[in-house]
Amino acid sequence: MPEPEHLETVIIGGGQAGLSVGHHLARRGRRFLILDANQRVGDAWRNRWDSLRLFTPARYDALAGLPFPAPAHSFPTKDQVADYLEAYATQSRLPVRTGVRVDRVWRDEGRFVVAAGDRSWEADNVVVAMSTFQVPRVPPFAGDLGPDVVQLHSAGYRNPSQLQEGGVLVVGVGNSGAEIALEVAGRHPTWLAGKESGHVPFRIEGAAARYIFQPLLFRVVGHRVLTVDTPIGRKLRPKLISHAAPLVRVKPKDLATAGIQRVPRIVGVLDGHPLLADQQILQVANVIWCTGSGPDFSWIDLPVFGENEHEPMHHRGVVANQPGLYFVGLSFLYAMSSGFLPGVDRDAEHIVHAILAGAGRTSDRPGPTADNGLHRPMRPG
């Protein structure tokens, strides 16, 4: 194995969180590298279902230094977001190495070691810039469904062409479940299983939302009121993390108008078919699991997890017992807006300030600026 390259900071994850941290480091002339498992910047967005759009209008979707190239009141598609992130990395001349999946992070003689296959890097700081949603979740009994039933998780669903003829059961009444059910109902008899967690009582595309509710939600409530620094934010944080969000774009009457049948939650499998809580058996040809995803930090070989093995111990992304280790991009890392474009830039800048404040632990020598070769986007091959 070649000798590891030494850097001041290694950022793991090249999505909006990692790029935003990189932007703020580059502005200060720091020496860093961004590693991303995808083959292209923005692929985490490109690889989601085709019709996905943001719930936040474009005027709230920009990172520092580059406006979002769409009409202010439009709701960008997932491909527009992906292309924006790729342009952001290029314009800021960020040192992104794609196609690099990190296998392990540990500490050796005071420095962090980041390993990816036969490559490794030593760093004074490591920023884990990944979302909470990494590993698709399905119930254990999903494997008992008959082999003739097509099963997809929302993470692997792209469009209705993946489905076979016959009925579709969509499991999960969060936003992804409701939007996917509405899409497939145009071609298939569709059932939607689970209990709804409420819905926003107005149309987010409407004038009232545009001028009243959007600024209130994205600039005040979600960004400044519901934070870990406020009593109400601390009280609501566990529920907002663990429960499905209220339906935003789709309303219950939209589902009814589309002919979607609402059924209780699925509790198991009987004779190869879904068994519902009311003991009804659904004879469907397809099941789409919109049951969420969870984090995977098993590759972090450091004592940063407490009783909740899925969430690192941190305050605003700063890990107190591992100086130099930081997290960005997690759900409600600081505020309700932390997991979304409107909030990630603030969290990233906070982490960069923490990195600079702690630079005296090792070396406060500034590294190459964003104009030299280290900070040019790199591609495998």
VEXKOLMI-121771 format. One line per field, with one value per residue (C-alpha): residue number from 1; residue in three letters; chain; x, y, z. Coordinates in Angstrom, 1 decimal, always signed. Layout:
nr (NUM, ...)
rest (ALA, ...)
kette (A, ...)
x (X, ...)
y (Y, ...)
z (Z, ...)
***
This chain:
nr (1, 2, 3, 4, 5, 6, 7, 8, 9, 10, 11, 12, 13, 14, 15, 16, 17, 18, 19, 20, 21, 22, 23, 24, 25, 26, 27, 28, 29, 30, 31, 32, 33, 34, 35, 36, 37, 38, 39, 40, 41, 42, 43, 44, 45, 46, 47, 48, 49, 50, 51, 52, 53, 54, 55, 56, 57, 58, 59, 60, 61, 62, 63, 64, 65, 66, 67, 68, 69, 70, 71, 72, 73, 74, 75, 76, 77, 78, 79, 80, 81, 82, 83, 84, 85, 86, 87, 88, 89, 90, 91, 92, 93, 94, 95, 96, 97, 98, 99, 100, 101, 102, 103, 104, 105, 106, 107, 108, 109, 110, 111, 112, 113, 114, 115, 116, 117, 118, 119, 120, 121, 122, 123, 124, 125, 126, 127, 128, 129, 130, 131, 132, 133, 134, 135, 136, 137, 138, 139, 140, 141, 142, 143, 144, 145, 146, 147, 148, 149, 150, 151, 152, 153, 154, 155, 156, 157, 158, 159, 160, 161, 162, 163, 164, 165, 166, 167, 168, 169, 170, 171, 172, 173, 174, 175, 176, 177, 178, 179, 180, 181, 182, 183, 184, 185, 186, 187, 188, 189, 190, 191, 192, 193, 194, 195, 196, 197, 198, 199, 200, 201, 202, 203, 204, 205, 206, 207, 208, 209, 210, 211, 212, 213, 214, 215, 216, 217, 218, 219, 220, 221, 222, 223, 224, 225, 226, 227, 228, 229, 230, 231, 232, 233, 234, 235, 236, 237, 238, 239, 240, 241, 242, 243, 244, 245, 246, 247, 248, 249, 250, 251, 252, 253, 254, 255, 256, 257, 258, 259, 260, 261, 262, 263, 264, 265, 266, 267, 268, 269, 270, 271, 272, 273, 274, 275, 276, 277, 278, 279, 280, 281, 282, 283, 284, 285, 286, 287, 288, 289, 290, 291, 292, 293, 294, 295, 296, 297, 298, 299, 300, 301, 302, 303, 304, 305, 306, 307, 308, 309, 310, 311, 312, 313, 314, 315, 316, 317, 318, 319, 320, 321, 322, 323, 324, 325, 326, 327, 328, 329, 330, 331, 332, 333, 334, 335, 336, 337, 338, 339, 340, 341, 342, 343, 344, 345, 346, 347, 348, 349, 350, 351, 352, 353, 354, 355, 356, 357, 358, 359, 360, 361, 362, 363, 364, 365, 366, 367, 368, 369, 370, 371, 372, 373, 374, 375, 376, 377, 378, 379, 380, 381)
rest (MET, PRO, GLU, PRO, GLU, HIS, LEU, GLU, THR, VAL, ILE, ILE, GLY, GLY, GLY, GLN, ALA, GLY, LEU, SER, VAL, GLY, HIS, HIS, LEU, ALA, ARG, ARG, GLY, ARG, ARG, PHE, LEU, ILE, LEU, ASP, ALA, ASN, GLN, ARG, VAL, GLY, ASP, ALA, TRP, ARG, ASN, ARG, TRP, ASP, SER, LEU, ARG, LEU, PHE, THR, PRO, ALA, ARG, TYR, ASP, ALA, LEU, ALA, GLY, LEU, PRO, PHE, PRO, ALA, PRO, ALA, HIS, SER, PHE, PRO, THR, LYS, ASP, GLN, VAL, ALA, ASP, TYR, LEU, GLU, ALA, TYR, ALA, THR, GLN, SER, ARG, LEU, PRO, VAL, ARG, THR, GLY, VAL, ARG, VAL, ASP, ARG, VAL, TRP, ARG, ASP, GLU, GLY, ARG, PHE, VAL, VAL, ALA, ALA, GLY, ASP, ARG, SER, TRP, GLU, ALA, ASP, ASN, VAL, VAL, VAL, ALA, MET, SER, THR, PHE, GLN, VAL, PRO, ARG, VAL, PRO, PRO, PHE, ALA, GLY, ASP, LEU, GLY, PRO, ASP, VAL, VAL, GLN, LEU, HIS, SER, ALA, GLY, TYR, ARG, ASN, PRO, SER, GLN, LEU, GLN, GLU, GLY, GLY, VAL, LEU, VAL, VAL, GLY, VAL, GLY, ASN, SER, GLY, ALA, GLU, ILE, ALA, LEU, GLU, VAL, ALA, GLY, ARG, HIS, PRO, THR, TRP, LEU, ALA, GLY, LYS, GLU, SER, GLY, HIS, VAL, PRO, PHE, ARG, ILE, GLU, GLY, ALA, ALA, ALA, ARG, TYR, ILE, PHE, GLN, PRO, LEU, LEU, PHE, ARG, VAL, VAL, GLY, HIS, ARG, VAL, LEU, THR, VAL, ASP, THR, PRO, ILE, GLY, ARG, LYS, LEU, ARG, PRO, LYS, LEU, ILE, SER, HIS, ALA, ALA, PRO, LEU, VAL, ARG, VAL, LYS, PRO, LYS, ASP, LEU, ALA, THR, ALA, GLY, ILE, GLN, ARG, VAL, PRO, ARG, ILE, VAL, GLY, VAL, LEU, ASP, GLY, HIS, PRO, LEU, LEU, ALA, ASP, GLN, GLN, ILE, LEU, GLN, VAL, ALA, ASN, VAL, ILE, TRP, CYS, THR, GLY, SER, GLY, PRO, ASP, PHE, SER, TRP, ILE, ASP, LEU, PRO, VAL, PHE, GLY, GLU, ASN, GLU, HIS, GLU, PRO, MET, HIS, HIS, ARG, GLY, VAL, VAL, ALA, ASN, GLN, PRO, GLY, LEU, TYR, PHE, VAL, GLY, LEU, SER, PHE, LEU, TYR, ALA, MET, SER, SER, GLY, PHE, LEU, PRO, GLY, VAL, ASP, ARG, ASP, ALA, GLU, HIS, ILE, VAL, HIS, ALA, ILE, LEU, ALA, GLY, ALA, GLY, ARG, THR, SER, ASP, ARG, PRO, GLY, PRO, THR, ALA, ASP, ASN, GLY, LEU, HIS, ARG, PRO, MET, ARG, PRO, GLY)
kette (A, A, A, A, A, A, A, A, A, A, A, A, A, A, A, A, A, A, A, A, A, A, A, A, A, A, A, A, A, A, A, A, A, A, A, A, A, A, A, A, A, A, A, A, A, A, A, A, A, A, A, A, A, A, A, A, A, A, A, A, A, A, A, A, A, A, A, A, A, A, A, A, A, A, A, A, A, A, A, A, A, A, A, A, A, A, A, A, A, A, A, A, A, A, A, A, A, A, A, A, A, A, A, A, A, A, A, A, A, A, A, A, A, A, A, A, A, A, A, A, A, A, A, A, A, A, A, A, A, A, A, A, A, A, A, A, A, A, A, A, A, A, A, A, A, A, A, A, A, A, A, A, A, A, A, A, A, A, A, A, A, A, A, A, A, A, A, A, A, A, A, A, A, A, A, A, A, A, A, A, A, A, A, A, A, A, A, A, A, A, A, A, A, A, A, A, A, A, A, A, A, A, A, A, A, A, A, A, A, A, A, A, A, A, A, A, A, A, A, A, A, A, A, A, A, A, A, A, A, A, A, A, A, A, A, A, A, A, A, A, A, A, A, A, A, A, A, A, A, A, A, A, A, A, A, A, A, A, A, A, A, A, A, A, A, A, A, A, A, A, A, A, A, A, A, A, A, A, A, A, A, A, A, A, A, A, A, A, A, A, A, A, A, A, A, A, A, A, A, A, A, A, A, A, A, A, A, A, A, A, A, A, A, A, A, A, A, A, A, A, A, A, A, A, A, A, A, A, A, A, A, A, A, A, A, A, A, A, A, A, A, A, A, A, A, A, A, A, A, A, A, A, A, A, A, A, A, A, A, A, A, A, A, A, A, A, A, A, A, A, A, A, A, A, A, A, A, A, A, A, A)
x (+0.0, +1.5, +2.3, -0.8, -1.1, -1.3, -4.0, -5.4, -9.0, -10.6, -14.3, -16.2, -19.2, -19.5, -23.2, -24.5, -23.1, -19.6, -19.4, -20.6, -17.9, -15.3, -16.5, -15.9, -12.6, -11.4, -12.4, -9.9, -7.2, -7.2, -5.8, -8.5, -9.9, -13.5, -14.1, -17.3, -18.4, -20.5, -19.0, -20.2, -21.0, -24.7, -25.4, -27.0, -29.8, -29.7, -30.3, -33.7, -37.0, -37.5, -40.4, -38.9, -39.0, -37.9, -40.4, -38.4, -38.6, -35.4, -35.0, -34.2, -32.0, -28.7, -25.4, -23.1, -21.5, -23.8, -27.5, -29.8, -30.4, -34.2, -37.1, -37.3, -40.7, -40.3, -39.6, -36.5, -36.3, -33.8, -31.8, -31.6, -30.3, -27.7, -26.5, -26.4, -24.1, -21.8, -21.6, -21.0, -18.0, -16.6, -17.0, -15.5, -12.7, -13.2, -10.9, -13.5, -12.4, -15.3, -15.6, -13.9, -15.9, -14.4, -14.0, -12.7, -11.8, -9.7, -7.1, -3.4, -0.9, -3.1, -4.1, -7.1, -6.5, -9.1, -8.9, -10.6, -9.4, -5.7, -5.6, -5.4, -5.0, -3.9, -5.8, -5.9, -9.7, -12.3, -15.8, -18.4, -20.7, -23.5, -27.2, -29.0, -30.5, -28.0, -29.4, -32.9, -35.1, -37.7, -39.4, -37.9, -40.9, -40.4, -38.4, -41.4, -43.3, -43.7, -41.1, -43.7, -44.2, -42.0, -40.4, -38.8, -37.7, -38.3, -34.5, -34.5, -37.8, -37.4, -40.7, -43.7, -42.0, -40.2, -43.5, -45.3, -49.0, -51.3, -51.9, -49.4, -49.2, -47.2, -46.1, -45.6, -47.7, -44.8, -44.1, -42.3, -45.0, -47.8, -46.0, -45.0, -48.5, -50.0, -47.7, -48.3, -52.0, -52.2, -51.3, -52.1, -54.7, -53.0, -53.2, -51.5, -50.8, -50.1, -51.2, -50.8, -48.8, -50.8, -50.5, -49.8, -53.2, -52.3, -50.9, -47.2, -47.4, -50.1, -49.8, -50.5, -47.7, -45.3, -45.6, -46.6, -46.0, -42.8, -40.8, -42.4, -41.4, -38.0, -36.6, -38.2, -39.8, -37.6, -34.4, -34.4, -37.2, -36.8, -33.2, -31.2, -30.7, -34.5, -36.7, -39.3, -36.6, -35.1, -38.5, -39.6, -36.3, -36.7, -40.1, -39.1, -36.2, -38.0, -41.4, -42.5, -43.0, -46.5, -47.5, -46.3, -47.3, -49.9, -53.1, -55.4, -58.1, -55.5, -55.0, -58.8, -59.3, -56.7, -58.6, -55.9, -57.3, -56.1, -55.5, -54.1, -50.4, -48.9, -48.0, -46.7, -47.0, -49.5, -49.2, -46.7, -49.0, -49.1, -51.1, -52.7, -53.5, -57.2, -56.2, -57.0, -54.7, -53.8, -53.3, -51.0, -48.3, -46.0, -44.9, -43.0, -41.5, -41.5, -40.4, -37.4, -33.7, -31.2, -27.6, -24.6, -21.6, -20.2, -17.0, -16.2, -13.9, -14.0, -15.9, -18.4, -21.7, -23.6, -26.8, -28.1, -25.7, -27.1, -26.5, -23.0, -22.6, -22.1, -23.3, -24.0, -21.8, -18.8, -17.7, -16.3, -14.5, -12.8, -11.2, -11.1, -14.1, -17.2, -20.6, -22.7, -25.8, -27.6, -31.3, -31.8, -28.1, -28.8, -32.2, -35.1, -33.6, -30.2, -31.0, -32.1, -30.4, -31.8, -30.0, -26.9, -24.8, -25.1, -24.1, -21.1, -19.9, -20.2, -18.0, -15.4, -15.2, -14.7, -11.9, -10.1, -10.5, -9.0, -6.2, -3.7, -3.9, -1.7, -0.7, -2.1, -0.2, -2.5, -2.4, -2.8, -5.6, -8.5, -6.8, -4.0, -4.2, -5.2, -8.5, -9.5, -12.3, -10.9, -12.5, -11.6, -9.7)
y (+0.0, +3.4, +5.9, +7.9, +11.5, +14.0, +16.7, +19.2, +18.1, +15.1, +15.5, +12.3, +12.8, +15.1, +16.1, +19.5, +19.2, +18.2, +20.7, +23.5, +22.7, +22.6, +26.0, +27.6, +25.9, +27.0, +30.6, +30.5, +28.8, +25.6, +22.3, +19.6, +16.8, +15.7, +11.9, +10.7, +7.1, +8.2, +8.4, +11.9, +14.9, +15.0, +11.3, +10.9, +13.1, +11.7, +8.1, +8.9, +8.5, +10.4, +12.7, +13.8, +17.5, +19.5, +20.9, +24.1, +26.7, +27.6, +30.9, +28.9, +26.2, +28.0, +27.4, +30.2, +31.8, +30.4, +31.3, +28.4, +28.6, +28.3, +30.7, +31.8, +30.3, +27.0, +23.7, +22.2, +18.6, +16.2, +16.4, +20.2, +19.8, +17.3, +19.6, +22.5, +20.7, +19.6, +23.2, +24.4, +22.0, +23.2, +26.9, +26.7, +24.4, +22.0, +18.9, +16.2, +12.6, +10.6, +6.8, +6.6, +4.7, +5.0, +1.7, +2.8, +5.9, +5.6, +7.5, +6.6, +8.6, +11.6, +11.8, +10.4, +7.8, +7.5, +4.3, +3.5, +0.2, +0.3, +4.1, +6.1, +9.6, +11.1, +14.1, +16.5, +16.8, +14.6, +15.9, +13.2, +15.0, +12.4, +12.4, +10.2, +8.2, +5.7, +2.1, +1.3, -0.2, -3.0, -5.2, -8.6, -10.4, -8.8, -11.8, -14.0, -12.5, -14.8, -14.8, -13.6, -10.3, -7.5, -5.7, -2.3, +0.1, +3.8, +4.2, +1.9, +3.0, +5.2, +5.1, +2.8, +1.0, -1.1, -2.7, -5.7, -5.8, -5.9, -4.2, -2.2, -1.9, +1.1, +0.7, +3.9, +7.1, +9.6, +12.0, +9.5, +6.9, +9.4, +10.8, +7.4, +6.0, +9.0, +8.3, +4.6, +4.9, +6.3, +2.8, +0.3, -0.4, +1.0, +0.5, +2.7, +1.1, +2.9, +5.7, +9.2, +11.6, +14.7, +17.1, +20.7, +22.4, +24.6, +24.2, +24.9, +26.3, +28.8, +32.5, +32.3, +29.8, +31.8, +35.0, +34.0, +30.3, +29.7, +32.5, +31.7, +28.0, +28.1, +31.3, +31.5, +28.3, +25.6, +27.7, +29.7, +28.5, +24.7, +24.4, +22.6, +25.9, +26.5, +24.6, +23.8, +22.6, +20.2, +18.9, +18.3, +17.1, +13.3, +13.2, +15.1, +12.7, +9.4, +10.0, +10.6, +14.3, +15.5, +15.3, +18.5, +18.5, +15.6, +16.0, +13.1, +14.2, +13.9, +10.3, +9.6, +11.4, +9.1, +6.0, +5.0, +2.7, +3.4, +0.2, -0.4, -1.2, -4.4, -6.8, -9.8, -12.2, -15.1, -17.5, -15.2, -12.1, -9.0, -9.5, -6.3, -5.4, -6.0, -9.6, -8.7, -10.4, -8.3, -10.1, -7.6, -8.1, -5.3, -3.9, -0.6, -0.2, +3.5, +2.7, +5.0, +4.6, +4.7, +5.7, +3.5, +4.6, +1.1, +2.2, +4.8, +3.0, +5.5, +5.7, +8.4, +6.5, +6.3, +4.4, +5.3, +3.5, +5.2, +8.8, +10.1, +12.1, +15.7, +19.3, +21.1, +18.5, +18.9, +15.7, +16.7, +13.4, +13.2, +16.6, +17.1, +14.9, +16.7, +15.8, +17.8, +16.8, +14.8, +15.3, +18.1, +18.4, +21.9, +22.9, +21.3, +22.8, +21.0, +18.1, +20.3, +22.8, +25.9, +24.9, +22.9, +25.9, +27.5, +24.2, +23.8, +27.3, +26.6, +23.4, +25.4, +27.9, +25.0, +23.6, +26.9, +27.4, +24.0, +24.4, +25.2, +21.6, +20.6, +23.2, +26.6, +26.7, +27.6, +25.2, +25.7, +27.9, +26.7, +27.9, +25.2, +21.7, +20.1, +21.9, +20.9, +18.3, +14.9, +12.0, +8.3, +6.9)
z (+0.0, -0.9, +1.8, +2.8, +1.6, +4.5, +4.3, +6.8, +6.2, +4.4, +3.6, +3.1, +0.9, -2.2, -2.0, -1.0, +2.6, +1.5, -1.3, +1.0, +3.6, +0.8, -0.5, +2.9, +3.3, -0.1, +0.6, +3.4, +1.5, +3.5, +2.2, +1.9, -0.3, -0.9, -1.4, -2.9, -3.7, -6.7, -10.2, -10.8, -8.5, -8.0, -8.6, -5.2, -6.7, -10.2, -8.8, -7.3, -8.9, -12.2, -11.2, -7.9, -7.2, -4.2, -1.7, -1.4, -4.2, -6.0, -4.2, -1.1, -2.7, -3.4, -1.6, -0.8, -3.9, -6.7, -7.3, -8.2, -12.0, -12.0, -11.6, -8.0, -7.3, -9.2, -7.5, -9.0, -10.3, -8.8, -12.1, -11.8, -8.2, -9.4, -12.3, -9.9, -7.5, -10.3, -11.5, -8.0, -7.6, -10.9, -10.3, -6.9, -8.2, -5.4, -5.1, -5.5, -6.1, -7.3, -7.4, -4.0, -1.3, +2.2, +4.0, +7.4, +9.5, +12.6, +14.6, +14.6, +16.7, +16.9, +13.2, +11.5, +8.8, +6.0, +4.0, +0.7, -0.8, -1.3, -0.9, +2.4, +3.6, +6.9, +8.1, +11.1, +10.5, +9.0, +8.1, +7.5, +5.1, +4.6, +5.1, +7.7, +4.8, +3.5, +3.9, +2.7, +5.3, +4.7, +7.3, +7.9, +6.4, +3.0, +2.0, +2.5, -0.4, -3.3, -6.0, -8.5, -6.6, -7.9, -4.9, -5.0, -2.3, -3.0, -3.2, -6.2, -7.8, -10.9, -12.8, -13.4, -16.2, -13.6, -12.5, -14.0, -14.9, -11.9, -8.7, -6.7, -2.9, -1.8, +1.9, +3.8, +3.7, +4.0, +1.2, -1.0, -0.6, -1.4, -4.5, -5.9, -5.3, -7.1, -10.0, -10.4, -10.0, -13.5, -14.8, -12.1, -9.4, -6.3, -2.6, +0.0, +3.3, +6.6, +8.8, +7.5, +9.6, +8.7, +5.8, +5.1, +4.9, +1.8, -1.7, -1.6, -5.2, -4.3, -3.8, +0.0, +0.3, -1.9, +0.0, +3.6, +4.5, +2.6, +4.2, +7.6, +7.3, +5.6, +7.1, +10.5, +11.9, +10.3, +10.3, +13.5, +15.8, +15.6, +16.6, +19.3, +21.0, +21.7, +24.2, +21.5, +19.1, +21.6, +22.5, +18.9, +17.5, +18.4, +16.9, +13.7, +13.2, +13.9, +12.4, +8.8, +7.9, +7.1, +3.4, +1.7, -2.0, -2.1, -0.2, +0.9, -1.5, -4.3, -3.4, -3.3, -6.7, -8.2, -7.1, -4.6, -1.9, +1.6, +3.7, +7.2, +7.8, +6.6, +9.5, +7.6, +4.7, +4.3, +1.3, -0.3, -0.3, +2.0, +5.2, +6.6, +10.2, +9.6, +8.4, +4.8, +2.2, -0.8, -4.1, -5.7, -8.3, -7.1, -3.7, -3.3, +0.1, +1.0, +4.5, +4.8, +5.0, +7.9, +8.5, +8.1, +10.1, +10.6, +8.9, +11.5, +13.9, +16.7, +20.0, +18.9, +19.3, +22.6, +23.4, +20.0, +17.7, +14.7, +15.7, +16.6, +19.8, +18.7, +19.2, +16.0, +14.2, +16.5, +18.2, +21.6, +22.5, +19.1, +18.4, +14.6, +13.8, +12.4, +10.9, +8.4, +6.5, +9.2, +9.9, +12.4, +13.0, +14.3, +13.0, +11.2, +8.0, +8.5, +6.2, +3.3, +1.0, +2.9, +6.1, +5.1, +4.2, +7.7, +9.3, +6.9, +7.7, +11.5, +11.0, +9.1, +11.9, +14.3, +12.1, +12.0, +15.8, +16.4, +13.8, +16.6, +17.7, +14.8, +12.4, +11.4, +8.1, +5.3, +2.4, -1.3, -2.5, -4.5, -7.7, -7.8, -9.0, -5.7, -5.9, -9.5, -9.7, -10.4, -12.2, -12.1, -15.1)
***
